[in-house]
């Protein structure tokens, strides 16, 4: 089947038809870099990483451009600087690097482009100037504001009336506004705040104009897919549409708008006050080496539905991956996979299970695709020497962004190099004891390792180990 996607703008699923199949373009709103990313921030990363992988499979890796921005000028960053005293440049550099590390640990591919807002201030100023010239924006008291009544169909993405939007946005009441719904494109900066020279004085951009300008720089006035969390539908994405339509004679910036659902923790909204605010970094510290399991747990529900993240769910995801990796290990031992097999899911010549691909092409129906992958694992378990089934299973897993590790490495987990060397030394001692027919000593070494959580498995290729 052809790829079908749900469009928030039309509130319906429809076949995806790119503007240019040789240049498929995707933009997803990225982080504001003032703190570590939490699991709510991580969900859109893994969801749209799956879409990125799928588009590369369907259209070719070189035909897909994926842009995810980094917001490194924002009031939250300024406030963090005032609280901590740490220079803004150091805050944004440190937290941006941490974000990249954490998302890589979840198996997310690097986007094609990752523009930083502060590197494109000139393009933002130019776009604001176009909006002023077109009568959609005005300067007042050092600010430049978008005049919402100038756009007749403002609100079409969220589907709310103008009065509902004003109430929901808790818009700032300011005497310089012509209309209560008007929002900031440019704001003045105090002497101790980041600022750039502009026709309206020294200041900095509003949040919404950043994405409109950066998407235009890298993807053009109109592109194929704009993604993000459902919390961005209003006001952020609504205002992006207004800005881009206003600057481009009404042309809509993206053909398809996709939004993933909220993340809850143990059935409750995640918040610091409830003490259930979980960062990706905290989870990786608590569960070392479980990056793929965290990814799979974040993909357990359909992306448009709310996701209840629990540690039991994370453990279930880890157990599921354990089953899949055991099947791969058996296939290797049976000769169906080589020790460094790299089935490439982006190669259209690599066979994929039809049910897995059908699930992904049905608006990224991950529960359906994962169930098909379970079934495929079952078939491989019954026929571990079947090279075609093994290659298709491995490719399907990697298309979803899992099964990226060597099976033995997976079962050994995140173990320090010195610890791993010590385990290997104990295995060598056990092998020497067995060779000398000192089976009591060999059993003692096995038992001692088991007490430390290390399980030994003897096979035709020798002895391997894994964490219990």
SVG drawing of the C-alpha trace seen along z (x, -y; Angstrom):
<svg xmlns="http://www.w3.org/2000/svg" viewBox="-15 -53 59 87">
<polyline fill="none" stroke="black" stroke-width="0.4" points="0.0,0.0 1.0,-3.6 2.0,-5.7 -1.0,-7.3 -0.7,-10.0 -3.1,-11.8 -3.2,-15.6 -4.1,-17.7 -5.1,-20.5 -7.8,-18.4 -8.5,-16.0 -8.3,-13.0 -5.9,-10.5 -4.9,-10.7 -2.2,-9.2 1.0,-11.1 2.0,-12.9 5.2,-14.8 5.6,-18.1 8.7,-16.6 9.4,-12.8 13.1,-13.6 13.2,-16.1 10.9,-15.1 11.0,-17.7 10.2,-17.3 10.5,-19.9 10.0,-19.1 10.2,-21.5 13.3,-20.9 14.4,-21.7 14.7,-24.9 18.1,-24.3 18.1,-25.4 17.7,-22.0 17.9,-18.2 15.2,-16.7 12.4,-14.8 10.6,-11.8 7.8,-14.1 10.5,-15.9 11.8,-12.5 8.5,-11.1 8.4,-13.4 12.1,-12.6 11.6,-8.9 8.2,-9.1 9.5,-11.4 12.8,-9.4 10.7,-6.4 9.0,-8.6 12.4,-9.8 13.6,-6.2 10.4,-5.2 10.6,-8.1 14.2,-7.2 13.2,-3.7 10.3,-4.7 12.0,-7.6 15.8,-7.0 18.1,-8.3 19.4,-11.1 15.9,-12.3 14.8,-13.2 15.7,-16.4 14.8,-16.4 15.2,-19.7 15.0,-19.9 15.8,-23.3 17.5,-24.2 16.0,-27.2 19.0,-28.9 17.4,-32.3 14.4,-32.3 13.1,-33.8 13.5,-30.5 17.2,-30.5 17.6,-34.0 15.8,-33.1 18.0,-30.0 21.1,-32.3 19.8,-34.7 19.1,-31.9 22.4,-30.1 24.8,-32.9 26.1,-30.6 26.7,-32.4 24.0,-32.0 26.4,-30.6 27.6,-27.9 24.0,-27.0 22.9,-26.5 26.1,-24.7 26.1,-22.3 22.4,-21.5 22.4,-21.2 25.2,-18.7 23.4,-16.7 20.3,-16.7 22.2,-15.2 23.8,-12.6 20.5,-11.6 18.6,-11.3 21.5,-9.3 21.2,-6.9 17.5,-6.4 18.7,-5.4 17.6,-8.6 19.4,-9.4 20.8,-12.9 18.6,-15.2 19.9,-16.4 20.0,-19.9 19.9,-21.2 19.9,-25.0 20.4,-27.1 18.1,-30.1 20.9,-32.5 22.5,-31.7 19.5,-32.9 18.5,-36.2 19.0,-38.0 16.5,-35.8 14.0,-36.3 14.3,-40.1 13.8,-39.9 10.6,-37.8 9.3,-40.2 9.9,-43.1 7.9,-41.3 5.0,-40.9 5.1,-44.6 5.2,-45.5 2.2,-43.2 0.1,-44.8 0.1,-41.7 2.4,-43.2 3.1,-46.5 5.7,-48.1 4.6,-49.4 6.7,-50.5 9.8,-48.7 7.9,-45.5 6.7,-44.1 3.4,-42.2 1.5,-40.0 -2.0,-41.5 -4.2,-38.4 -7.4,-40.0 -5.4,-40.6 -5.6,-36.8 -9.2,-35.7 -8.8,-32.0 -6.5,-32.3 -7.3,-29.3 -7.9,-26.7 -5.2,-24.3 -6.5,-24.1 -10.2,-24.5 -11.1,-27.0 -12.8,-30.4 -10.8,-33.5 -12.3,-34.1 -11.4,-30.5 -7.9,-30.9 -7.4,-34.2 -8.7,-32.5 -6.6,-29.4 -3.4,-31.2 -3.5,-33.4 -2.2,-36.1 -0.3,-39.0 -2.4,-42.1 -0.4,-45.1 -1.5,-48.7 0.5,-48.7 -1.5,-45.8 -4.1,-46.6 -5.9,-43.4 -5.7,-41.1 -4.8,-38.1 -1.8,-39.8 1.4,-38.0 5.1,-39.1 7.4,-38.8 10.2,-41.0 10.7,-42.3 13.2,-44.8 16.1,-43.5 17.4,-45.0 21.2,-45.7 21.8,-42.4 19.8,-40.3 20.8,-38.9 20.0,-41.4 20.5,-42.1 20.2,-45.3 17.0,-45.6 14.9,-48.3 12.9,-48.3 15.8,-48.7 17.9,-46.2 16.0,-43.2 15.4,-39.5 12.9,-37.4 9.7,-35.9 9.6,-32.1 7.1,-31.5 9.0,-33.5 12.1,-31.4 10.6,-28.2 8.9,-30.0 12.2,-31.6 14.4,-28.6 12.1,-26.2 12.0,-28.6 15.8,-28.8 16.3,-25.0 13.1,-23.7 11.6,-26.6 8.3,-28.5 6.3,-25.2 7.4,-21.8 5.8,-18.4 5.5,-17.6 5.6,-19.7 5.7,-17.7 5.8,-18.2 3.9,-17.4 0.2,-18.1 1.0,-20.9 2.4,-22.9 -0.8,-23.0 -1.7,-26.2 -0.2,-28.7 3.1,-27.8 2.0,-26.0 -1.0,-28.1 1.2,-31.2 3.7,-29.7 1.0,-29.2 -0.2,-32.8 3.4,-34.1 4.2,-32.0 0.8,-32.6 1.1,-36.3 4.6,-36.5 3.9,-34.3 0.6,-35.6 -1.5,-33.0 0.6,-30.0 0.4,-27.3 3.9,-26.4 3.3,-22.6 1.1,-20.1 0.8,-17.7 0.7,-18.6 1.5,-15.7 1.3,-15.8 2.1,-13.1 0.1,-12.8 1.0,-13.7 3.2,-11.6 1.8,-10.8 3.7,-9.1 1.9,-6.4 -1.4,-7.8 -0.7,-11.4 0.4,-14.4 4.2,-14.8 5.2,-17.7 7.9,-18.6 5.4,-19.4 4.1,-15.8 7.7,-14.4 7.1,-12.4 9.2,-14.5 11.6,-12.1 14.5,-13.2 16.0,-10.8 19.3,-11.2 17.8,-10.1 16.3,-7.0 19.6,-6.1 21.4,-6.5 18.7,-4.3 18.7,-1.7 22.2,-1.8 22.3,-0.5 18.5,-0.6 18.3,-3.3 16.6,-0.9 14.1,0.2 13.2,-3.4 12.7,-4.0 10.5,-1.0 8.5,-2.0 7.9,-5.4 6.6,-3.7 4.2,-1.3 1.1,-3.4 -0.1,-4.9 1.8,-8.1 -1.4,-10.2 -2.7,-8.8 -1.6,-9.7 1.2,-7.5 1.3,-6.3 5.0,-5.8 5.7,-3.5 8.8,-1.6 6.8,1.7 6.2,0.7 9.9,0.0 10.7,3.4 8.2,5.0 9.9,3.3 13.3,4.6 11.8,8.1 10.5,7.8 13.8,6.8 15.5,9.6 13.2,12.1 14.1,10.5 17.8,10.5 17.7,14.1 16.1,15.0 18.9,13.1 21.5,14.9 20.0,18.2 19.9,17.3 23.6,16.4 24.5,19.7 22.5,21.4 24.4,19.6 21.5,17.5 23.3,14.2 27.0,13.4 28.7,11.9 28.5,8.4 25.4,8.6 24.0,5.2 20.7,5.6 20.0,2.1 16.3,1.2 16.8,-1.8 17.9,0.3 14.7,1.0 16.3,4.3 16.2,5.5 13.1,7.6 10.8,6.4 8.0,8.3 4.8,7.0 2.8,6.8 5.5,4.7 5.7,2.3 1.9,2.1 1.7,1.1 4.2,-1.7 2.6,-2.9 -0.8,-3.1 -0.1,-6.5 2.9,-5.0 0.7,-2.4 3.5,-1.2 1.5,1.2 0.4,3.0 4.0,3.0 5.4,4.2 2.9,7.0 3.9,8.0 7.5,8.0 6.6,10.3 5.1,12.7 8.2,12.5 10.4,13.3 8.2,16.3 8.8,17.6 12.5,17.0 12.5,18.9 11.0,21.9 13.4,21.6 16.6,20.0 18.6,21.2 16.3,19.3 18.5,16.5 15.6,14.6 13.5,14.5 16.5,13.5 17.5,10.7 13.9,9.4 13.5,9.5 16.7,7.6 15.8,5.0 12.3,4.5 13.7,3.9 16.3,1.4 13.6,-0.4 11.8,-1.0 15.2,-1.9 15.9,1.2 18.0,4.3 20.9,2.0 23.3,3.8 25.3,7.0 23.2,9.5 26.0,10.5 26.7,6.8 23.0,6.3 22.9,9.1 26.1,7.9 24.6,4.5 26.3,1.4 29.2,2.9 32.5,1.0 35.4,2.1 37.4,3.2 34.5,5.2 34.0,6.9 37.7,7.8 37.5,9.3 34.5,11.4 36.3,12.6 39.3,13.6 37.0,15.6 35.6,17.4 39.1,18.2 39.8,19.7 36.7,21.7 37.6,23.1 41.1,24.0 39.5,25.8 37.1,27.7 40.1,28.7 41.9,30.0 38.7,31.9 38.4,29.9 34.6,29.6 34.1,28.6 36.2,25.4 34.4,24.7 31.1,25.0 32.3,22.7 33.4,20.0 30.0,20.2 28.2,19.9 30.3,17.0 29.6,15.1 25.9,16.0 25.9,14.5 27.2,11.3 24.3,11.3 26.4,12.8 24.9,15.7 27.2,18.0 25.9,19.7 28.0,22.5 27.5,23.0 29.3,24.5 31.2,21.2 32.4,21.2 31.1,19.5 29.3,16.2 27.9,14.2 25.1,11.8 23.6,9.9 20.8,11.7"/>
</svg>
